Amino acid sequence: MSNSWDEYADGWDTNEDVMLYAENAFKSLRQFTNLSGMRVLDFGCGTGLLTEKIAQSAADVIAIDTSAKMIDVLNAKSLTNVTALSLELSEHEIKNNPLLREGFDLIVASSVCAFVPDYQYILALFKRLLKQNGTFVQWDWQRNEQDDFGFTPDMISQGYENANLLVENVTNAFSLTSNNSTMQVLMGIAKNN
């Protein structure tokens, strides 16, 4: 991922589509888990629209994004139980950053996995970061016939299996309509067992 996301940082929190996506992702997350007391990693957190919602119940949230400007916007919110870091997740970061070594009960990735250069590599890192029986949840655009962006349910399931994560569920979580087109959003859930 690149820092080209910096240019979107200033208007991100007021973008209606982004706000609606975060709200729908959070609603779908709350349907299957109680965040109370959890240690959570928000991967690709952007300006923290989902982070803010998770932080209301979670014990501790580590929010990471490659965009320094997005992280600056999140840090300006001064959320007491959130540590926001601008970094590229890697083996090196996991070994050398004490905030990443403790393990996580939950890792969330909202509309970000389709943008990473190596999905399988990121899933392998998540496997390492999750505590035993920890959960990984992603929301990403469902791939359609018109383009090759996003995921199919099979791509998500296969990715989880290849990373030795137990596939819990891959479903159509919600859809968003913009400019007279409707896009489906998949929610994938996996466990580290």
Secondary structure, DSSP 8 states (H G I E B T S, - for coil): --GGGGGGHHHHTT-HHHHHHHHHHHHHHHTT---TT-EEEEET-TTSHHHHHHHTT-SEEEEEES-HHHHHHHHTT--TTEEEEE----HHHHHH-HHHHS-EEEEEEES-GGGSS-HHHHHHHHHHHEEEEEEEEEEEEB--TT---SB-HHHHHHHHHHTT-EEEEEEEEEEEEETTEEEEEEEEEEE--
